[in-house]
Amino acid sequence: MKEIIKERILVLDGALGTMIQRYNLKEDDFRGEEFKNHPVKLTGNNDILVLTCPDLIADIHRQYLEAGADIIETDTFNANAISLSDYGVESDVYEINVEAARLAKRVVDECNSAKWVAGSVGPTNKSLSMSPSVENPAERNMSWDQLVEAYITQMRGLIDGGVDVLLIETVFDTLNAKAALWAADEAMRMCGRVVPVMLSATLTESGRTLSGQTIEAFLASVRHSNVMSIGLNCGFGAEGMTSWLERLSSIAGCAVSAYPNAGLPNEMGEYDETPDTMSQHVRVMLEKGVVNIIGGCCGTTPDHIKAIADVAKQYAPREIIETKDYTKSDTVSYKLKTPGNLLYGRNYEAVYQNNNGEDTSAAASARFRASRPWSGRTSRP
């Protein structure tokens, strides 16, 4: 995959949840025989369908492959102990992920061309960086160790089930992502098998993650991980995502992925953008040469993916560039000097600014240094 990604744009599949909704499943469908007497309601637990309705999930995978997807995601976005504890099935996490991976691999094996399975790893429904309580900013509802352990169990299942790549997606909290990256390395070590890792964040309308980082700061925070690709998903339709992808593409030293929603949701929470309209917005991305992997997120269907795949065939992939290394990642706003982003330094020097726009690097102004207790030091205590 790492070589092919340099030769052509790869197409990722679309939304699983959107497709599952089309089947109008009932509580008994989610329960199956395996969870017939389970004490907690299971409706809405899409991940468990790989055990109770595997043929349905396989059919969705098959539709996306027939539409032109090169990569399909496992039905495991929420298949971790933290998220599944809401349904009382956290003890089944490993089995769900193994079966989801095996199911997707069986469908891929039916194809006569190169196709891959990405193990979907969502952000969970909790945050390491942000408090769940307005009254107590220091409060957290999980620890780093708990999140890492949850991710390790999920990723072991995906790797043992045979996925070709791990996709850590919809990142809204960089600390959650760092826990996932840590867990990925540990899971690979435990399984004795190394697979590439893709990383994808979601942004608010301000262009920042929910935990407050800009694209540049997010990239600086995860650059140590040596991922195969970094990108954006959800949050926007293709039209609104393009400008942020341009910024990411200009500084990323790996492949760049994008899988936007089918526009923005309407007042009923539904996505109205047609396959033709979405593919034309995607065409703008491809003309700018900012992506290597393209697909769809919320609201997208096999029809959307077919339209996107048809357009993607007409364009060359983004050239993967070498970028200058940088290590400081403790700022909310991190800016790197590039030809299109002229700041204060030269020769791609990094400029660090706090929320007030003050230069906080070692080369900061004398006035700034004199006003801080660590004046004269090269780093903060």
C-alpha positions as CSV (number, residue, x, y, z in Angstrom):
1,M,0.0,0.0,0.0
2,K,2.8,2.4,0.9
3,E,4.2,2.1,-2.7
4,I,0.8,2.2,-4.5
5,I,-0.1,5.4,-2.6
6,K,2.7,7.2,-4.4
7,E,1.4,6.0,-7.8
8,R,-2.3,6.8,-7.6
9,I,-5.0,8.2,-5.4
10,L,-6.5,5.5,-3.2
11,V,-10.3,5.6,-2.5
12,L,-11.6,4.9,1.0
13,D,-15.1,3.7,1.6
14,G,-18.0,5.7,3.0
15,A,-20.2,5.8,6.1
16,L,-21.2,2.5,7.7
17,G,-23.7,4.1,10.0
18,T,-25.6,5.8,7.2
19,M,-25.9,2.4,5.4
20,I,-26.9,0.5,8.5
21,Q,-29.8,3.0,9.1
22,R,-31.2,2.0,5.7
23,Y,-32.0,-1.5,7.0
24,N,-34.3,-0.2,9.8
25,L,-33.0,-2.7,12.3
26,K,-34.9,-3.6,15.4
27,E,-33.7,-4.5,18.9
28,D,-33.9,-8.2,18.1
29,D,-31.6,-7.7,15.1
30,F,-28.9,-6.1,17.4
31,R,-29.3,-8.9,20.0
32,G,-29.3,-11.9,17.8
33,E,-29.0,-15.3,19.5
34,E,-25.7,-14.3,21.2
35,F,-27.2,-11.5,23.3
36,K,-30.8,-12.7,23.4
37,N,-31.0,-12.3,27.2
38,H,-28.6,-9.4,27.6
39,P,-30.0,-7.0,30.3
40,V,-29.1,-3.8,28.5
41,K,-30.8,-2.4,25.4
42,L,-28.5,-2.8,22.3
43,T,-30.2,-0.8,19.6
44,G,-27.7,1.6,18.2
45,N,-24.7,-0.5,19.0
46,N,-23.6,-0.9,15.4
47,D,-20.3,-2.5,16.2
48,I,-22.0,-5.6,17.7
49,L,-23.6,-6.3,14.3
50,V,-20.4,-8.1,13.2
51,L,-21.5,-10.8,15.6
52,T,-25.3,-10.7,15.3
53,C,-25.8,-9.6,11.7
54,P,-22.5,-10.4,9.9
55,D,-24.2,-10.9,6.5
56,L,-25.6,-7.3,6.6
57,I,-22.2,-5.8,7.4
58,A,-20.5,-7.9,4.7
59,D,-23.1,-6.7,2.2
60,I,-22.3,-3.1,3.0
61,H,-18.5,-3.8,2.6
62,R,-19.2,-5.4,-0.8
63,Q,-21.3,-2.5,-2.0
64,Y,-18.4,-0.1,-1.3
65,L,-15.8,-2.3,-3.0
66,E,-18.1,-2.6,-6.1
67,A,-18.4,1.2,-6.1
68,G,-14.6,1.5,-6.4
69,A,-13.2,1.7,-2.9
70,D,-9.7,0.5,-2.5
71,I,-9.9,0.5,1.3
72,I,-12.8,-0.6,3.5
73,E,-13.0,0.1,7.2
74,T,-14.0,-2.4,9.8
75,D,-17.3,-1.9,11.7
76,T,-15.4,-1.1,14.9
77,F,-15.5,2.7,15.3
78,N,-16.8,2.4,18.8
79,A,-15.5,-1.1,19.6
80,N,-13.5,-0.3,22.7
81,A,-14.2,-1.0,26.3
82,I,-14.9,2.7,27.2
83,S,-17.6,3.2,24.5
84,L,-19.1,-0.3,24.7
85,S,-19.5,0.0,28.5
86,D,-22.6,2.0,27.7
87,Y,-24.2,-1.2,26.4
88,G,-22.6,-3.6,29.0
89,V,-20.6,-5.5,26.4
90,E,-17.1,-4.2,27.2
91,S,-16.0,-7.8,27.9
92,D,-16.7,-8.7,24.2
93,V,-14.3,-6.0,22.7
94,Y,-11.6,-8.4,21.6
95,E,-14.0,-10.8,19.9
96,I,-15.9,-8.0,18.2
97,N,-12.7,-6.6,16.7
98,V,-11.3,-10.0,15.6
99,E,-14.6,-10.9,13.9
100,A,-15.0,-7.5,12.3
101,A,-11.5,-7.7,10.8
102,R,-12.0,-11.3,9.6
103,L,-15.3,-10.4,8.0
104,A,-13.9,-7.5,6.1
105,K,-10.9,-9.5,5.0
106,R,-13.2,-12.3,3.6
107,V,-15.1,-9.8,1.5
108,V,-11.8,-8.2,0.3
109,D,-10.5,-11.7,-0.7
110,E,-13.5,-12.0,-3.0
111,C,-12.0,-9.3,-5.2
112,N,-9.5,-10.0,-8.0
113,S,-7.6,-6.7,-7.5
114,A,-5.5,-5.2,-4.7
115,K,-7.9,-4.0,-1.9
116,W,-7.2,-3.4,1.8
117,V,-8.9,-3.5,5.2
118,A,-8.4,-0.6,7.6
119,G,-9.1,-1.3,11.3
120,S,-11.3,1.6,12.4
121,V,-10.4,3.1,15.8
122,G,-12.6,5.9,17.0
123,P,-11.8,8.6,19.6
124,T,-14.1,7.0,22.3
125,N,-16.8,9.1,23.9
126,K,-14.5,10.6,26.5
127,S,-11.6,13.1,26.6
128,L,-8.3,13.1,28.3
129,S,-7.7,16.8,27.8
130,M,-11.1,18.3,28.7
131,S,-13.2,18.1,31.8
132,P,-16.7,16.8,31.7
133,S,-17.6,19.3,34.4
134,V,-18.0,23.0,33.9
135,E,-17.6,23.5,37.7
136,N,-14.4,21.5,37.9
137,P,-11.9,22.0,35.0
138,A,-9.5,19.5,36.6
139,E,-11.9,16.6,36.6
140,R,-11.4,13.7,34.2
141,N,-13.7,10.7,33.7
142,M,-10.9,8.4,32.6
143,S,-7.1,8.1,32.9
144,W,-4.3,7.7,30.3
145,D,-3.7,4.1,31.4
146,Q,-7.4,3.2,31.1
147,L,-7.6,4.6,27.6
148,V,-4.4,3.0,26.5
149,E,-5.5,-0.4,27.8
150,A,-8.9,0.0,26.0
151,Y,-7.1,0.8,22.8
152,I,-4.6,-2.1,23.1
153,T,-7.4,-4.6,23.5
154,Q,-9.2,-3.2,20.5
155,M,-6.1,-3.1,18.3
156,R,-5.0,-6.6,19.3
157,G,-8.3,-7.8,18.0
158,L,-8.0,-5.9,14.8
159,I,-4.4,-7.0,14.2
160,D,-5.1,-10.6,15.1
161,G,-8.1,-10.5,12.8
162,G,-5.8,-9.5,9.8
163,V,-6.3,-5.8,9.1
164,D,-3.8,-4.3,6.7
165,V,-3.7,-0.9,8.4
166,L,-4.9,0.8,11.6
167,L,-7.0,3.9,11.1
168,I,-7.1,6.1,14.2
169,E,-9.9,8.5,13.1
170,T,-12.1,11.5,14.0
171,V,-9.5,12.7,16.5
172,F,-11.0,15.6,18.5
173,D,-8.5,15.4,21.4
174,T,-4.8,15.1,20.6
175,L,-4.1,13.4,23.9
176,N,-6.6,10.7,23.0
177,A,-4.7,10.3,19.7
178,K,-1.4,10.1,21.5
179,A,-2.8,7.3,23.7
180,A,-4.0,5.5,20.6
181,L,-0.6,5.8,18.9
182,W,1.1,4.5,22.0
183,A,-1.3,1.6,22.2
184,A,-0.8,0.8,18.5
185,D,2.9,0.3,19.0
186,E,2.2,-1.9,22.1
187,A,-0.5,-3.9,20.3
188,M,1.8,-4.6,17.4
189,R,4.6,-5.7,19.8
190,M,2.2,-8.1,21.6
191,C,0.8,-9.5,18.4
192,G,4.2,-9.9,16.7
193,R,3.0,-8.1,13.6
194,V,3.6,-4.6,12.3
195,V,1.0,-2.7,10.3
196,P,0.9,0.9,9.0
197,V,-1.0,3.5,10.9
198,M,-3.3,6.2,9.4
199,L,-4.3,9.2,11.5
200,S,-7.3,11.5,10.8
201,A,-8.5,14.5,12.8
202,T,-11.8,16.4,12.8
203,L,-11.9,20.2,13.1
204,T,-14.4,22.7,14.3
205,E,-15.4,25.7,12.1
206,S,-12.5,27.6,13.6
207,G,-10.1,25.2,12.0
208,R,-9.0,23.8,15.4
209,T,-9.6,20.5,17.1
210,L,-12.2,20.4,19.9
211,S,-9.3,20.5,22.4
212,G,-8.1,23.7,20.8
213,Q,-5.1,22.9,18.5
214,T,-4.5,24.3,15.1
215,I,-3.6,21.9,12.3
216,E,0.1,22.8,12.7
217,A,0.0,22.2,16.4
218,F,-1.7,18.9,15.9
219,L,0.9,17.8,13.4
220,A,3.7,18.8,15.7
221,S,2.2,16.8,18.5
222,V,2.0,13.5,16.6
223,R,4.9,13.9,14.2
224,H,7.0,11.5,16.3
225,S,4.6,8.6,15.4
226,N,5.8,8.0,11.8
227,V,2.3,7.4,10.5
228,M,1.7,6.4,6.9
229,S,-0.9,9.2,6.4
230,I,-2.4,12.1,8.3
231,G,-5.6,13.7,7.3
232,L,-9.0,15.2,8.1
233,N,-12.5,13.6,8.2
234,C,-16.0,14.5,9.4
235,G,-16.6,18.1,10.6
236,F,-17.1,19.6,7.1
237,G,-18.3,18.8,3.7
238,A,-15.6,18.6,0.9
239,E,-16.1,22.3,0.1
240,G,-15.4,23.5,3.6
241,M,-12.5,21.1,4.2
242,T,-10.4,22.1,1.2
243,S,-8.6,25.2,2.7
244,W,-7.6,23.3,5.8
245,L,-6.3,20.4,3.7
246,E,-4.1,22.8,1.8
247,R,-2.5,23.9,5.0
248,L,-2.0,20.4,6.2
249,S,-0.6,19.3,2.8
250,S,2.0,22.1,2.8
251,I,3.7,20.8,6.0
252,A,2.9,17.0,6.2
253,G,5.9,14.8,5.4
254,C,3.6,11.7,4.8
255,A,0.6,10.9,2.7
256,V,-2.5,13.1,3.3
257,S,-6.1,11.7,3.5
258,A,-9.5,13.3,3.4
259,Y,-12.9,11.9,3.8
260,P,-15.5,14.7,4.3
261,N,-19.2,14.4,5.1
262,A,-21.8,14.7,2.4
263,G,-22.1,18.4,3.1
264,L,-23.4,19.8,6.4
265,P,-26.3,18.2,8.2
266,N,-29.7,19.8,7.8
267,E,-32.1,20.7,10.7
268,M,-33.1,17.0,10.9
269,G,-29.5,15.9,11.2
270,E,-29.5,14.4,7.7
271,Y,-27.0,15.0,4.9
272,D,-28.4,16.2,1.6
273,E,-25.4,16.6,-0.7
274,T,-25.8,14.4,-3.8
275,P,-23.0,12.2,-5.1
276,D,-22.6,14.5,-8.1
277,T,-22.3,17.7,-6.0
278,M,-19.9,16.1,-3.6
279,S,-17.7,14.7,-6.3
280,Q,-17.4,18.2,-7.9
281,H,-16.3,19.6,-4.5
282,V,-13.8,16.8,-4.2
283,R,-12.5,17.6,-7.7
284,V,-11.3,20.9,-6.4
285,M,-9.2,19.1,-3.8
286,L,-7.7,16.9,-6.4
287,E,-7.0,19.7,-8.8
288,K,-5.0,21.4,-6.0
289,G,-3.0,18.2,-5.5
290,V,-3.5,18.0,-1.8
291,V,-4.6,14.4,-1.1
292,N,-3.3,10.9,-1.6
293,I,-6.4,9.1,-0.1
294,I,-10.0,10.3,-0.6
295,G,-13.3,8.9,0.7
296,G,-16.4,9.8,2.5
297,C,-17.7,10.2,6.1
298,C,-21.1,10.9,7.5
299,G,-24.0,10.8,5.0
300,T,-22.0,9.2,2.2
301,T,-23.1,6.0,0.4
302,P,-21.7,3.7,-2.3
303,D,-23.2,6.1,-4.8
304,H,-21.1,8.9,-3.4
305,I,-18.0,6.7,-3.4
306,K,-18.5,5.7,-7.0
307,A,-18.8,9.3,-8.0
308,I,-15.6,10.2,-6.0
309,A,-13.7,7.2,-7.4
310,D,-14.6,8.2,-11.0
311,V,-13.2,11.6,-10.4
312,A,-10.1,10.4,-8.5
313,K,-9.0,8.3,-11.6
314,Q,-8.5,11.6,-13.5
315,Y,-5.8,13.0,-11.1
316,A,-2.3,12.2,-9.9
317,P,-1.8,11.8,-6.2
318,R,-0.2,14.5,-4.0
319,E,3.6,14.4,-4.1
320,I,4.8,13.2,-0.7
321,I,7.4,15.8,0.4
322,E,10.2,15.8,2.9
323,T,9.7,18.5,5.6
324,K,12.0,20.0,8.2
325,D,11.8,18.2,11.6
326,Y,10.5,20.1,14.6
327,T,10.0,18.9,18.1
328,K,8.3,21.5,20.2
329,S,4.6,20.5,20.6
330,D,3.5,22.1,23.8
331,T,1.7,25.1,22.3
332,V,-1.9,25.6,21.3
333,S,-0.9,27.5,18.1
334,Y,2.2,26.2,16.3
335,K,3.2,27.8,13.1
336,L,5.9,26.6,10.7
337,K,7.4,29.1,8.2
338,T,6.7,27.9,4.6
339,P,6.8,29.8,1.4
340,G,3.1,30.4,1.7
341,N,3.2,31.2,5.4
342,L,5.9,33.9,6.0
343,L,6.4,34.5,9.7
344,Y,9.4,35.8,11.6
345,G,12.1,33.2,11.0
346,R,14.1,32.2,8.0
347,N,15.1,28.9,6.5
348,Y,11.9,27.2,7.8
349,E,12.6,28.3,11.4
350,A,9.6,27.6,13.7
351,V,7.8,30.4,15.4
352,Y,6.0,29.7,18.7
353,Q,3.2,32.0,19.8
354,N,1.0,31.9,22.9
355,N,-2.7,32.8,22.8
356,N,-1.8,36.5,22.9
357,G,0.3,36.2,19.8
358,E,3.6,36.7,21.7
359,D,6.7,34.9,20.4
360,T,7.6,32.4,23.1
361,S,10.6,30.8,21.4
362,A,14.1,31.0,22.7
363,A,14.7,33.9,20.2
364,A,11.7,35.9,21.6
365,S,11.9,39.6,22.0
366,A,13.9,41.0,24.8
367,R,10.7,42.6,26.2
368,F,8.9,39.3,26.3
369,R,11.9,37.5,27.9
370,A,12.3,40.2,30.6
371,S,8.6,39.9,31.5
372,R,8.8,36.2,32.3
373,P,10.4,34.5,35.3
374,W,12.4,32.1,33.1
375,S,14.0,35.1,31.4
376,G,17.4,34.1,29.9
377,R,16.6,30.4,29.8
378,T,16.2,28.5,26.6
379,S,13.1,26.7,27.7
380,R,10.4,26.9,30.4
381,P,11.1,25.3,33.8
